[in-house]
Each structure stands twice: as structure tokens, then as C-alpha cells.
Amino acid sequence: MLDTADLPRFACPDWWERIQAGQTPMPDVPLNREKAAKALAFFNRLRLPDVPGTPPLSEACGEWFRDILCAFLASEDPDTKQRLVWELLCMVPKKNSKTTYVAALGLTALFMEEAPNRQMLLVAPSQNISERCFDQAQGMIRLDPKLDAIFKVQDHLKCITRNKTGTQLNVKTFDTSIVTGEIPILTIIDELHELGKKAKAAAVMQQIRGGGITKQRGRVLMITTQSDEPPAGIWRTELDKARKIRDGKGGASPIMLPVLYEYPVAKQLDQDFWRNPKNWDLVLPNMGLSIDRQAIVDDYENNGKVNKETEQIWASQHLNIEIGVGLGGDGWSGALHWMSCVDSSLTGLDALLKRSEVCTIGIDWGGADDLAALYVIGRETGTKRWLGWGKAWARPSVFEQRKSIAPRLREFEEARDLIIAQSGEEQAASAAAICRMVADSGLLPEAGGIGLDSAGVALLLDALEEEKLEQPLVQAVTQGWKLQTAISSVPLKLEDRRFLHGDQSIMAWSVGNAKQTLKGSNYVVTKEVSGAAKIDLLMAMFNAAMLMFLNPEAKREPSYQMIFVG
């Protein structure tokens, strides 16, 4: 193992080596040994109520979860004697008994807590999962007469109370009012990735965390599989945070301990690797316990391999293969390299303009139920690298017509990458204003500086004309197979890091949604294949790229008198 003495708290750079060695992918956490022993003794005596013979967890639980139990309930700084782990995020594939184990952990925490009349929550994204959690917990109690005397079970309320203290563990289904008026000292969230699909989930998480900012403080344990869609919303936020902490980039003293059972990106991209059942044990810590080796192989062969879509979903759920950027398949080839081309200093349009010698703008316009998008590509002074930044617009009708992506759109709005416009005129005027800002910088060429799909752009052309932006500066970019140069050449620039961007989540989402198909001898990426309201920014980027491939020269020497915060 690496010497972690000088690493930031909870950093685990050797996580993959630990997984390969059959160990839990987390750093060694200092413990209060007495608390840890007490927690383990209670946890191990609990019995599985839905397994023949009702075996105790001492036999039926993998060591990986006992490591999590001790770290979460008994961490302690050896010098200050204060708790270290206030939050824990565990990502582990399906069928590893996570719902059963967190029910047992909740009971253990309730037994360990000596503070009177406190509130604990076990939150599930659906009624079925919350009922499963509660059934497991109450079933464990009723199998042991001693526990039946320690706890009071109220089935109709999904509430378990420790008689000695009055502190309660409530099992609840997620909704936006779940923590109203409550100050939980401990919250367990099962299947966190499902909350990424729910509107206002981030606000609820803030309530849960805010309720814990008391003298007593509150703890949060999140356990989940990977999402069966590209990670979004609160799930994207928490997953990114956990990975940064694990990789030593999450600050000096984070409070979240990441435990992520996943393959490195290179292995996720190597389909021969993850399709080989010999490598599945690495991310399935309960193999041989709750998971039967032959059964999961049979499931993959008979169900997971039916087609590409079912295989991606199967792999995301059973192997934690992330869908979206970096998954190959029939996605746009540039997606493989998108996240490796992040330049954190590209914080907005102004930062891009200051580094560029010339710019082009691509626009992809949409109707009332679609997104509209604008993308700026700058050619960096000196290096000639491309720099990218985008902005999108949506009207309120999009949220009604495309409810499945509404939570993601709200996330993008919060990040200021998406503007909600009340009308087509407002949308067009906003986009034209950005074009005028770039034009005022002097970085657009005389001709071919603003490229757009000619369909449905009457309002936009009017708005551009109001800003005195017309032909030959504004030009139509032919779509379909004629975008082949951008579709095939931009990935080569990304591969060599000759195209950098500022890591806008809406752009990563668009890139991850794109499907690439071969028509004749040309690759095409179209909304018809990829889905409307999902790849608009990518299409705008292709339009800007087609103009930049013409090797334009700026109209005049750059001027940076204006300031634009992107």
C-alpha cells in the first residue's frame, strides 16, 4: 500500500490496486476501537429474515460492508477524539445486498445512539424500495426476542424506536417535503442515483445537510448502484465530488469518505475486459454470498447481451459501467476523449476571448419544445489549440413536453449554462447579444464567422440583423453528411488535447447523448438518431467547427474592453 501520511484526508490513489487485492477501495480510517467492536457485535448478530435458515450477518455479510460500518459509525481522530467520517458514499453494483445491509446499519446506528428523542431517516427513492428497507429491518428485530424488547416497531408508520432513548429510525420514500421540520442526526439514502432524475433533489439534500449543522451534527450515508442513464443532477454532483476526494483533489479535510466499486476509465473503455466474467469479481464484493457466479453469467448471456442498449443498461447496473461520456458503443467517437480535455481556467466566454486570436460561432436553433444552442470556438494565440464554450436556451414549454429531462435542465439552469426564455423573441435576442459581444472583441472574421442550420431561424436572423450582424458574416452550414469533417476531425483534436473546454455539464451531457451512425461512406450525428433536446450544443459546436476548419483570420486586432461572465 502507498504511504498515505502526506495525502489529503480520505484520498485513496491506490484504490484500483486495493480492489484487485480483494480489499475495500477506501483508505485506512482511524477508529475508536471500543465503538467499532460494539457496532460489529450488534451488526453481526442480526439475521437475514428472507434467506433460508435466516443466517446471521456474521456469516452472510461481506467484509467490505463491515469496513464501511466501522468507518461510518466509529471513525475518530486519534488526536482530537472527534469524528472524521460525517458522510460516506458507497457505489456498488446490484445484488450485493446493499438495501439489506443499510437496513442493518440503520438498526446498529439506532442501538449505538445514546442521545434521547432524536430523528434518523432511511430514505429510498420509491415506495417499493422503502418498503423493502423497512421489511428487512423489522424482520431482523422480530427474529430475535432480545431485540424485540429493545425496539418498538410501528409498521403503519414505518418507524422503529429504541425504547431506552426514544430516538426513532423512520423509513421514508423520497419527496420534496421529506425533511420539513425535522433535524435528522443520521440519514441513509438508498439508490442515490435515482434522485438525479428528480426535480429539487439538490434542495432536499441541502435540507438534510443543513439540518445536521447543529452541535450534535448529522451524518449522511449514501449507497447506490451506477445510473442506467448518464449521471445527472445530485447524483452527478455527489459522484464527481467522491471521485475527486478519492483521487486527492477534494481539499485537505473533506468529510465524505468515498467507497466506489468501479473499473478505471481505461478498463471501462476496454469492452473485452469488462465483458470477461473473470473480471466481474473485482467490482462485486458479495460474489459467492448474495451473488451466484453462474447465475449472473447466465443472466448476462440470456438478457444482458440481447442488444447494445440492454447490454449498456446491464453493465451499468451489474458492473457500474458509466453510461454517457467515455462508453464508446455507437456514441460519437469524440465522447471517449471529452473529459480528458477539461481546462479549468476556461471559466466563461471572457476567458476564451482573452486567449484567442480568432473565433467562430455555431448556432443550432430549436422550436418551442426543443433547446436552442450557441457554441463559440476560439483559436488560441500561439498554440493554435481550439477553445470551446457554449450556452443554451429553453422555453417553459420544454419542461412540459420533455419531462424526462426536466431535472437535468434545472441543473444546467442553476449552473448558468442554460437560460429559460419566455418567448422565441427573447431567446433570439439573448443569443444575438452574445454574438454581438464576440463581434465587438474584433475576433470574428469578415465572412463566415457565425454559422447556423438554416431551418427555423427567422426570429434569430431578425435578432442578428438588429445587432447589424448579417451576411457574409452570418452563413448557413449544410447539415447531415456534410458535417462529416467536424464529426470525424474534432475527435482527433480532442484525442491530442488540441481542443480544450471548460467542463460545462450541459455540454458533457450533449456529447454523451450523441449517437453516431454510418450512412454510405460518411458518419453522421443527427437529432433523429440521438433524440431532440439532447445534442443541440454538440450540433452548434459542429457548426462552429466547420467554420474554424476554413482557417479564418480575425477582422481586427482583439479588444477586451467589455467583460462578459459566462
C-alpha positions as CSV (number, residue, x, y, z in Angstrom):
1,M,0.0,0.0,0.0
2,L,1.1,3.6,-0.5
3,D,2.2,5.8,2.3
4,T,-0.9,8.0,2.8
5,A,0.6,10.2,5.6
6,D,1.0,13.2,3.4
7,L,-2.1,12.7,1.3
8,P,-5.3,14.7,1.8
9,R,-7.9,13.1,4.1
10,F,-9.7,10.1,2.6
11,A,-7.5,10.2,-0.6
12,C,-7.0,6.6,-1.9
13,P,-4.8,6.8,-5.0
14,D,-4.2,3.0,-4.9
15,W,-8.0,2.2,-4.9
16,W,-7.7,0.0,-8.0
17,E,-4.8,-1.9,-6.5
18,R,-6.9,-2.5,-3.4
19,I,-9.8,-3.7,-5.5
20,Q,-7.5,-6.1,-7.3
21,A,-6.2,-7.4,-4.0
22,G,-9.8,-8.1,-2.8
23,Q,-9.8,-5.2,-0.3
24,T,-12.3,-2.4,0.2
25,P,-11.4,0.6,-2.1
26,M,-11.0,3.1,0.8
27,P,-8.1,4.4,2.8
28,D,-7.4,3.2,6.3
29,V,-9.6,5.2,8.6
30,P,-8.6,5.6,12.3
31,L,-11.3,4.1,14.6
32,N,-12.5,4.2,18.2
33,R,-11.9,0.6,18.7
34,E,-14.4,0.2,21.5
35,K,-17.2,1.8,19.4
36,A,-16.2,-0.3,16.4
37,A,-16.3,-3.5,18.4
38,K,-19.7,-2.6,19.8
39,A,-21.1,-1.8,16.4
40,L,-19.7,-5.1,14.9
41,A,-21.0,-7.2,17.8
42,F,-24.6,-5.8,17.3
43,F,-24.5,-5.9,13.5
44,N,-23.1,-9.4,13.3
45,R,-25.9,-10.9,15.5
46,L,-28.7,-9.5,13.1
47,R,-30.2,-12.3,11.0
48,L,-31.4,-12.2,7.4
49,P,-35.2,-12.6,7.5
50,D,-35.7,-13.5,3.9
51,V,-33.0,-16.2,3.4
52,P,-33.5,-19.9,4.2
53,G,-32.0,-20.6,7.6
54,T,-32.0,-16.9,8.5
55,P,-28.2,-16.8,8.8
56,P,-26.6,-14.1,10.9
57,L,-24.7,-11.3,9.2
58,S,-21.5,-12.6,10.8
59,E,-21.8,-15.3,8.1
60,A,-23.9,-13.6,5.4
61,C,-22.2,-10.2,5.1
62,G,-19.1,-9.4,3.1
63,E,-16.1,-7.9,4.9
64,W,-16.4,-4.9,2.6
65,F,-19.5,-3.7,4.3
66,R,-18.1,-4.3,7.8
67,D,-15.3,-1.9,6.8
68,I,-18.0,0.7,5.8
69,L,-19.9,0.1,9.0
70,C,-16.9,0.7,11.3
71,A,-15.7,3.7,9.3
72,F,-19.1,5.4,9.3
73,L,-20.1,4.6,12.9
74,A,-16.8,4.6,14.7
75,S,-14.2,6.9,13.0
76,E,-12.2,9.0,15.3
77,D,-9.3,11.4,15.0
78,P,-6.6,9.9,17.3
79,D,-5.5,13.4,18.5
80,T,-8.8,15.3,18.8
81,K,-11.0,12.3,19.5
82,Q,-13.5,13.9,17.1
83,R,-15.5,12.0,14.4
84,L,-13.8,12.1,11.0
85,V,-16.4,10.5,8.7
86,W,-19.6,12.6,8.6
87,E,-20.6,11.5,5.1
88,L,-20.0,8.3,3.2
89,L,-20.8,7.5,-0.5
90,C,-20.7,3.9,-1.5
91,M,-21.3,2.9,-5.1
92,V,-21.7,-0.9,-5.5
93,P,-23.5,-2.9,-8.2
94,K,-26.9,-4.5,-7.9
95,K,-27.4,-7.8,-6.0
96,N,-24.7,-7.0,-3.4
97,S,-27.3,-6.8,-0.6
98,K,-26.9,-3.1,-0.1
99,T,-30.5,-2.5,0.8
100,T,-30.4,-5.3,3.4
101,Y,-27.1,-4.1,4.8
102,V,-28.1,-0.5,5.1
103,A,-31.2,-1.6,7.0
104,A,-29.0,-3.4,9.4
105,L,-26.6,-0.5,9.6
106,G,-29.6,1.8,10.5
107,L,-30.6,-0.5,13.3
108,T,-27.0,-0.6,14.5
109,A,-26.8,3.2,14.5
110,L,-30.1,3.4,16.4
111,F,-28.8,1.0,19.0
112,M,-25.5,2.9,19.3
113,E,-27.1,6.4,19.7
114,E,-27.5,7.5,23.3
115,A,-28.9,10.9,22.6
116,P,-32.7,11.0,23.5
117,N,-35.6,11.7,21.2
118,R,-33.6,12.2,18.1
119,Q,-34.5,11.5,14.5
120,M,-32.9,9.2,12.0
121,L,-34.0,8.7,8.4
122,L,-33.6,5.9,5.9
123,V,-34.7,7.3,2.6
124,A,-35.5,5.4,-0.6
125,P,-36.4,6.8,-4.0
126,S,-39.6,4.7,-4.4
127,Q,-42.2,3.1,-2.2
128,N,-41.1,-0.4,-3.2
129,I,-37.6,0.2,-2.1
130,S,-38.6,1.9,1.2
131,E,-40.9,-1.0,2.0
132,R,-38.1,-3.4,1.3
133,C,-35.8,-1.5,3.6
134,F,-38.4,-1.4,6.4
135,D,-39.4,-5.1,6.0
136,Q,-35.7,-6.1,6.3
137,A,-35.2,-4.0,9.4
138,Q,-38.4,-5.1,11.2
139,G,-37.8,-8.7,10.1
140,M,-34.4,-8.7,11.8
141,I,-35.9,-7.4,15.0
142,R,-38.7,-10.0,15.1
143,L,-36.3,-12.9,14.7
144,D,-34.6,-12.0,18.0
145,P,-36.6,-11.8,21.2
146,K,-33.9,-9.6,22.8
147,L,-34.1,-7.1,20.0
148,D,-37.9,-7.1,20.2
149,A,-37.6,-5.8,23.7
150,I,-35.1,-3.1,22.7
151,F,-37.0,-1.7,19.8
152,K,-40.7,-0.7,19.2
153,V,-41.8,-1.4,15.6
154,Q,-44.7,0.6,14.1
155,D,-45.4,-1.0,10.8
156,H,-48.1,1.5,9.7
157,L,-45.7,4.4,10.2
158,K,-42.5,2.6,9.0
159,C,-41.0,3.7,12.2
160,I,-38.6,1.9,14.6
161,T,-38.0,3.4,18.1
162,R,-35.3,2.5,20.6
163,N,-37.3,2.2,23.9
164,K,-34.5,3.4,26.1
165,T,-33.9,6.7,24.3
166,G,-37.0,7.4,22.3
167,T,-34.8,8.0,19.2
168,Q,-36.5,6.9,16.0
169,L,-35.5,5.4,12.7
170,N,-38.1,6.4,10.1
171,V,-38.1,4.7,6.7
172,K,-39.4,7.1,4.1
173,T,-40.0,7.4,0.4
174,F,-38.3,10.4,-1.1
175,D,-40.3,13.6,-1.7
176,T,-39.5,17.2,-1.6
177,S,-41.1,17.7,1.9
178,I,-39.3,14.7,3.5
179,V,-37.3,16.6,6.0
180,T,-39.6,19.6,6.6
181,G,-39.5,20.3,10.3
182,E,-37.1,17.5,11.1
183,I,-33.4,17.7,12.1
184,P,-32.0,14.2,11.4
185,I,-28.8,13.2,13.2
186,L,-28.3,10.4,10.7
187,T,-29.7,10.0,7.2
188,I,-29.2,6.9,5.0
189,I,-30.1,7.3,1.3
190,D,-30.6,4.2,-0.8
191,E,-30.2,4.3,-4.6
192,L,-28.9,7.9,-4.7
193,H,-28.6,7.8,-8.5
194,E,-32.4,7.7,-8.8
195,L,-32.6,11.1,-7.2
196,G,-30.6,12.5,-10.1
197,K,-33.9,12.1,-12.1
198,K,-36.0,14.0,-9.6
199,A,-36.6,17.8,-9.6
200,K,-35.5,19.7,-6.5
201,A,-33.4,16.7,-5.2
202,A,-30.5,19.1,-4.7
203,A,-32.6,21.3,-2.5
204,V,-33.7,18.3,-0.3
205,M,-30.1,17.2,0.1
206,Q,-29.3,20.7,1.2
207,Q,-32.1,20.5,3.8
208,I,-30.7,17.2,5.0
209,R,-27.2,18.6,5.4
210,G,-28.4,21.9,6.8
211,G,-30.4,20.1,9.4
212,G,-27.2,18.4,10.5
213,I,-25.4,21.7,11.2
214,T,-26.1,21.6,14.9
215,K,-24.0,21.0,17.9
216,Q,-24.9,17.3,17.6
217,R,-24.3,17.4,13.8
218,G,-25.7,14.9,11.4
219,R,-24.3,12.1,9.4
220,V,-25.2,11.1,5.8
221,L,-24.6,7.7,4.2
222,M,-25.4,7.3,0.5
223,I,-25.4,3.9,-1.2
224,T,-26.3,3.3,-4.8
225,T,-25.6,1.5,-8.0
226,Q,-24.5,3.4,-11.0
227,S,-27.2,5.1,-13.0
228,D,-28.8,3.4,-16.0
229,E,-28.6,6.8,-17.8
230,P,-25.7,9.3,-18.0
231,P,-25.3,10.6,-14.4
232,A,-27.2,13.8,-13.8
233,G,-28.4,16.1,-11.1
234,I,-27.5,15.4,-7.5
235,W,-26.0,12.0,-8.5
236,R,-23.6,13.7,-10.9
237,T,-22.6,16.2,-8.2
238,E,-22.0,13.6,-5.5
239,L,-20.2,11.2,-7.8
240,D,-17.8,13.8,-9.1
241,K,-17.2,15.0,-5.5
242,A,-16.5,11.5,-4.3
243,R,-14.1,10.8,-7.2
244,K,-12.2,14.0,-6.5
245,I,-11.8,13.1,-2.8
246,R,-10.7,9.6,-3.7
247,D,-8.1,11.0,-6.1
248,G,-6.7,13.5,-3.6
249,K,-8.3,16.5,-5.3
250,G,-11.2,17.2,-2.9
251,G,-9.4,19.6,-0.5
252,A,-7.3,19.0,2.6
253,S,-10.0,17.8,5.0
254,P,-13.2,16.5,3.3
255,I,-16.0,15.0,5.5
256,M,-17.1,12.4,2.8
257,L,-15.5,9.0,2.6
258,P,-15.8,7.5,-0.9
259,V,-16.1,3.8,-1.4
260,L,-16.5,3.3,-5.2
261,Y,-16.6,-0.2,-6.7
262,E,-15.8,0.7,-10.3
263,Y,-13.3,0.0,-13.0
264,P,-10.8,2.7,-14.0
265,V,-11.9,4.6,-17.1
266,A,-9.4,2.7,-19.3
267,K,-10.9,-0.6,-18.2
268,Q,-14.5,0.7,-18.8
269,L,-13.5,1.6,-22.3
270,D,-11.9,-1.9,-22.8
271,Q,-15.0,-3.9,-23.7
272,D,-13.1,-7.2,-23.8
273,F,-12.0,-6.6,-20.2
274,W,-15.4,-5.9,-18.6
275,R,-17.2,-8.5,-20.7
276,N,-14.9,-11.2,-19.3
277,P,-16.7,-12.8,-16.2
278,K,-13.3,-13.4,-14.7
279,N,-13.0,-9.7,-14.0
280,W,-16.5,-9.3,-12.5
281,D,-15.4,-10.3,-9.0
282,L,-13.4,-7.1,-8.8
283,V,-16.5,-4.9,-8.5
284,L,-18.9,-7.5,-7.0
285,P,-17.7,-7.8,-3.4
286,N,-20.6,-10.2,-2.5
287,M,-19.7,-12.7,-5.1
288,G,-20.3,-16.1,-3.5
289,L,-22.6,-14.6,-0.9
290,S,-25.7,-12.9,-2.3
291,I,-24.4,-13.3,-5.9
292,D,-24.2,-16.7,-7.5
293,R,-21.4,-16.8,-10.1
294,Q,-23.2,-19.0,-12.6
295,A,-26.5,-17.2,-12.2
296,I,-25.0,-13.8,-13.1
297,V,-23.2,-15.2,-16.1
298,D,-26.4,-16.8,-17.3
299,D,-28.3,-13.5,-16.8
300,Y,-25.7,-11.7,-18.9
301,E,-25.7,-14.3,-21.7
302,N,-29.5,-14.5,-21.8
303,N,-30.6,-11.0,-21.0
304,G,-27.7,-8.6,-21.0
305,K,-26.5,-9.3,-24.5
306,V,-29.8,-9.0,-26.3
307,N,-28.7,-5.7,-28.0
308,K,-26.4,-2.8,-27.4
309,E,-28.9,-0.9,-25.3
310,T,-29.7,-3.8,-23.0
311,E,-26.0,-4.5,-22.6
312,Q,-25.2,-0.9,-21.6
313,I,-28.0,-0.9,-19.0
314,W,-27.0,-4.4,-17.7
315,A,-23.3,-3.3,-17.5
316,S,-24.3,-0.1,-15.7
317,Q,-26.3,-1.9,-13.1
318,H,-24.2,-5.1,-12.6
319,L,-20.7,-3.7,-13.2
320,N,-21.1,0.0,-12.6
321,I,-20.0,0.9,-16.1
322,E,-20.9,4.6,-16.6
323,I,-23.3,5.4,-19.4
324,G,-22.5,8.5,-21.3
325,V,-19.1,10.2,-21.8
326,G,-16.5,7.5,-22.2
327,L,-18.6,4.5,-23.0
328,G,-18.0,4.1,-26.7
329,G,-20.5,1.8,-28.4
330,D,-22.5,3.7,-31.0
331,G,-21.8,7.1,-29.4
332,W,-20.0,9.9,-31.1
333,S,-16.3,9.0,-31.2
334,G,-15.2,12.3,-29.6
335,A,-17.0,11.3,-26.4
336,L,-14.2,9.0,-25.5
337,H,-11.8,11.9,-25.0
338,W,-14.1,14.7,-23.9
339,M,-13.5,14.7,-20.2
340,S,-9.7,14.4,-20.7
341,C,-9.7,17.9,-22.4
342,V,-11.0,20.0,-19.5
343,D,-9.2,23.3,-18.9
344,S,-10.5,24.6,-15.6
345,S,-9.2,28.1,-16.4
346,L,-11.9,28.4,-19.2
347,T,-14.5,29.7,-16.8
348,G,-16.6,31.6,-19.4
349,L,-16.7,33.4,-22.6
350,D,-14.5,36.2,-21.5
351,A,-11.7,33.8,-20.6
352,L,-11.9,32.2,-24.0
353,L,-11.8,35.6,-25.8
354,K,-8.7,36.7,-23.9
355,R,-6.8,33.7,-25.1
356,S,-8.0,33.6,-28.7
357,E,-6.7,35.2,-32.0
358,V,-9.9,34.4,-33.9
359,C,-13.3,33.0,-33.1
360,T,-16.2,31.3,-34.9
361,I,-19.8,30.8,-33.6
362,G,-22.1,27.9,-34.3
363,I,-25.8,28.1,-33.6
364,D,-28.4,25.3,-33.6
365,W,-31.9,26.7,-33.2
366,G,-34.9,24.9,-31.8
367,G,-38.7,25.2,-31.6
368,A,-40.9,25.7,-28.5
369,D,-40.4,22.1,-27.4
370,D,-36.6,22.0,-28.1
371,L,-33.4,23.6,-27.0
372,A,-31.6,26.3,-28.8
373,A,-27.8,26.4,-28.5
374,L,-24.8,28.6,-29.3
375,Y,-21.2,27.5,-29.2
376,V,-18.0,29.6,-29.6
377,I,-14.7,28.1,-30.7
378,G,-11.6,30.2,-30.3
379,R,-8.2,29.5,-31.8
380,E,-5.7,30.1,-29.1
381,T,-3.0,32.7,-29.7
382,G,0.4,31.0,-30.1
383,T,-0.6,27.3,-29.6
384,K,-3.4,27.3,-32.2
385,R,-5.4,25.0,-30.0
386,W,-9.1,25.2,-30.1
387,L,-11.0,26.5,-27.0
388,G,-14.7,25.9,-26.5
389,W,-17.6,27.5,-24.6
390,G,-21.4,27.2,-25.1
391,K,-24.8,28.5,-23.9
392,A,-28.3,27.0,-24.4
393,W,-31.8,28.3,-24.1
394,A,-35.1,26.6,-23.4
395,R,-38.7,27.9,-23.2
396,P,-41.0,26.8,-20.3
397,S,-42.9,24.5,-22.7
398,V,-39.8,22.3,-22.9
399,F,-40.3,21.3,-19.3
400,E,-43.8,20.1,-20.1
401,Q,-43.0,18.4,-23.4
402,R,-39.8,16.7,-22.2
403,K,-40.5,15.9,-18.5
404,S,-37.9,13.1,-18.5
405,I,-35.0,15.6,-18.9
406,A,-36.6,18.4,-16.9
407,P,-34.4,17.8,-13.7
408,R,-31.3,17.9,-15.8
409,L,-32.3,21.1,-17.4
410,R,-32.9,22.7,-14.0
411,E,-29.4,21.6,-13.0
412,F,-28.0,23.3,-16.1
413,E,-30.0,26.4,-15.4
414,E,-28.5,26.5,-11.9
415,A,-25.0,26.2,-13.4
416,R,-25.9,29.2,-15.6
417,D,-25.3,27.2,-18.8
418,L,-29.0,27.3,-19.7
419,I,-31.3,30.3,-19.9
420,I,-35.0,30.0,-19.6
421,A,-36.6,32.4,-22.1
422,Q,-40.3,33.3,-22.0
423,S,-40.6,33.7,-25.8
424,G,-38.8,33.0,-29.1
425,E,-38.0,36.7,-29.5
426,E,-36.4,36.8,-26.0
427,Q,-34.4,33.6,-26.8
428,A,-33.2,35.0,-30.2
429,A,-32.3,38.4,-28.7
430,S,-30.2,36.8,-26.0
431,A,-28.2,34.7,-28.5
432,A,-27.7,37.7,-30.8
433,A,-26.4,39.7,-27.8
434,I,-23.7,37.1,-27.3
435,C,-22.8,37.2,-31.0
436,R,-22.5,41.0,-30.7
437,M,-20.1,40.7,-27.7
438,V,-17.8,38.4,-29.7
439,A,-18.0,40.7,-32.7
440,D,-17.2,43.7,-30.6
441,S,-14.0,41.9,-29.5
442,G,-12.8,42.0,-33.1
443,L,-12.2,38.3,-33.1
444,L,-14.8,37.3,-35.7
445,P,-13.7,37.1,-39.4
446,E,-15.2,39.3,-42.1
447,A,-17.1,36.4,-43.5
448,G,-18.1,33.0,-42.2
449,G,-17.9,33.9,-38.5
450,I,-21.4,32.8,-37.5
451,G,-22.7,29.5,-38.9
452,L,-26.2,28.1,-38.4
453,D,-28.6,25.5,-39.6
454,S,-30.9,27.4,-41.9
455,A,-34.1,25.6,-40.6
456,G,-36.5,27.6,-38.4
457,V,-34.2,30.6,-37.8
458,A,-36.3,33.5,-38.9
459,L,-36.5,35.1,-35.4
460,L,-32.8,34.6,-34.9
461,L,-31.9,36.2,-38.2
462,D,-34.1,39.2,-37.3
463,A,-32.3,39.5,-33.9
464,L,-28.9,39.2,-35.6
465,E,-29.9,41.9,-38.1
466,E,-30.9,44.2,-35.2
467,E,-27.3,43.7,-34.0
468,K,-26.1,44.6,-37.5
469,L,-24.7,41.0,-37.9
470,E,-25.6,39.8,-41.5
471,Q,-24.1,38.1,-44.5
472,P,-21.4,37.4,-45.3
473,L,-20.5,37.2,-41.6
474,V,-23.6,35.0,-41.0
475,Q,-23.7,31.9,-43.2
476,A,-25.7,28.7,-43.4
477,V,-23.9,25.5,-42.6
478,T,-25.1,22.5,-44.5
479,Q,-26.2,19.7,-42.2
480,G,-26.3,15.9,-42.5
481,W,-23.4,14.1,-44.1
482,K,-21.7,17.4,-45.0
483,L,-20.9,17.8,-41.3
484,Q,-18.6,14.8,-41.7
485,T,-15.4,16.9,-41.4
486,A,-16.4,18.1,-37.9
487,I,-17.9,14.8,-36.8
488,S,-14.7,12.9,-37.7
489,S,-12.0,15.5,-37.2
490,V,-12.9,17.1,-33.8
491,P,-12.4,13.7,-32.1
492,L,-8.8,13.8,-33.4
493,K,-8.2,17.2,-31.9
494,L,-9.7,16.0,-28.6
495,E,-7.5,12.9,-28.6
496,D,-4.4,15.1,-28.8
497,R,-5.8,17.7,-26.4
498,R,-5.8,20.3,-29.2
499,F,-9.4,21.2,-28.3
500,L,-9.9,22.3,-24.7
501,H,-13.2,23.3,-22.9
502,G,-14.3,24.5,-19.5
503,D,-16.1,21.3,-18.4
504,Q,-19.7,22.6,-18.8
505,S,-22.0,19.8,-17.6
506,I,-24.6,20.6,-20.2
507,M,-22.0,20.1,-22.9
508,A,-20.8,16.8,-21.4
509,W,-24.5,15.7,-21.4
510,S,-24.9,16.6,-25.1
511,V,-21.7,14.8,-26.0
512,G,-22.7,11.7,-24.1
513,N,-26.2,11.6,-25.7
514,A,-24.9,11.8,-29.3
515,K,-25.3,8.7,-31.5
516,Q,-23.0,8.2,-34.5
517,T,-24.2,6.2,-37.5
518,L,-22.7,5.3,-40.8
519,K,-24.6,6.4,-43.9
520,G,-22.9,5.3,-47.1
521,S,-19.3,6.3,-46.5
522,N,-19.9,9.1,-44.0
523,Y,-20.6,9.2,-40.3
524,V,-23.5,11.3,-39.3
525,V,-24.8,12.6,-35.9
526,T,-28.4,13.8,-36.1
527,K,-31.2,14.6,-33.7
528,E,-33.4,12.0,-35.3
529,V,-31.0,9.3,-34.1
530,S,-29.8,10.9,-30.9
531,G,-33.1,12.4,-29.6
532,A,-34.3,16.0,-29.8
533,A,-33.4,18.4,-27.0
534,K,-30.3,16.4,-26.1
535,I,-27.5,17.2,-28.5
536,D,-28.2,20.8,-29.5
537,L,-25.0,22.2,-28.1
538,L,-22.9,19.5,-29.9
539,M,-24.6,20.4,-33.2
540,A,-23.8,24.0,-32.5
541,M,-20.2,23.1,-31.9
542,F,-20.1,21.2,-35.2
543,N,-21.3,24.3,-37.0
544,A,-18.6,26.4,-35.3
545,A,-16.0,23.8,-36.2
546,M,-16.9,23.8,-39.8
547,L,-16.2,27.5,-40.0
548,M,-13.0,27.2,-38.0
549,F,-11.7,24.5,-40.4
550,L,-11.7,27.2,-43.0
551,N,-8.7,28.8,-41.2
552,P,-10.3,32.2,-40.7
553,E,-8.5,35.4,-39.7
554,A,-9.9,37.9,-37.3
555,K,-11.5,41.1,-38.6
556,R,-9.2,43.3,-36.5
557,E,-6.8,43.3,-33.6
558,P,-8.6,41.9,-30.5
559,S,-10.1,44.4,-28.0
560,Y,-11.1,43.3,-24.5
561,Q,-12.8,46.4,-23.1
562,M,-16.0,44.5,-22.3
563,I,-16.4,42.0,-19.6
564,F,-18.7,39.0,-20.0
565,V,-19.3,36.5,-17.3
566,G,-20.3,33.2,-18.9
